[in-house]
Amino acid sequence: MLSLLLAVASLAPADSLRFVVSGRDSAVPARTEGQSSFVVAQAVAGALGGQVQRLPNHRYLVTLAGVAFELADRTPYAVSDGRLYSLVAAARERDGALELPVQFFTDVAPRAGARLRWDAARRRLIPSAAAVARGTRARTAPPVETPPAANPAAPAAAPPAAPSRPARRRVIVVDAGHGGRDPGMRGWRADQTPVREKDITLGVALQLEQELERRGYAVIMTRRTDTLIALTDRGRIANRSKGDLFISVHVNAANPNWKNPRAARGFETYFLAEAKTEDERRVAQMENEVVRFETEADAPKDDPLGFIINDMAQNEHLRESNDLAESVQHALRRVHPGPSRGVKQAGFLVLVKAYMPAVLVEVGFGTNSSDAAFMSSRAGQQTLAGAIADAASEYLARYEQRVGIGGSR
Ligand SMILES: [Zn+2]
């Protein structure tokens, strides 16, 4: 399966990685293995005024042209500023050095904001003069976390944690579960008015959009109307928009085999991981069911390797997703008339494709008439949306404190 991915590498094997520093043409020898070329990261970073730091557990911090990347031995991706970038081949340790595919320098680093340009025609990597200066200063400075694009005019040595430093506006992806020919679960209010999951999720999501925008965030909606979006496309939308958070809104349904199914009520928040309990498996199965509504055309044409990489990518965000899920539960506890059913974990297809902290919120049970009434009322939806927006904002504040970037949000 690896060959599939390597076949799409834009870069043919080459003998060396050539680059220009201070107007002079230099080269670092490359080693070709399979269909990929590798170079010693220390050699390239050194020549460009960057550095490679060894971290515990075969991980590395590579600072290059003003941008810091985390890489790991035998891992085909790089993480920078909370974003994940795929490599055409896994990074590897060899004779005490870190070898990276040439594509990391020619494609990934420039995309991540490193001041480098790959001149494909002449096959040379060209750093901007400022990048070399930045890189040199980065030798003594802590890893630069703020993307340079955020403030190109700022001096490179400005402390990254300065609270006044403007950061990129945070992007939150809001996903209203189900839609179109997939109604999701069906339930009833006490007066026998039917409720459909797809209407509740859209109602809450649209309110959530407003609540988040009011708090200064940029919001991307996976859908704003009654349409069906394929599960994996929802994650792709999130990735394309470079979202910082992914929040999927759903409505729960009691298992008819429970002793008193109509009495079950309350809210729970999931993050992506293997389902551990029977109940978690039930919810995952129910939410993954939608796949049967997706036609051939909607269906993803993913290869197994893509899935493995997604799996690894998501692991990077497990702890963050768990933390976000805790925030959501905490905020809902303050406003929801039903009980908290806690933070749970299960394997949701919708979350697999999102390369960012991602949660799925079951805002209540449509099979319980009180929950159904609350969730389908405008006031209830407003309340739920406000609490989820608070949770996102609390989570992001904690996150920014942890990674030491002053976010203007
Ligand atoms: Zn659902």
Residues whose N, C-alpha, C, O or C-beta is under 5 A from the ligand:
A	BS01	ZN	G177 G184 H250 V251 E287
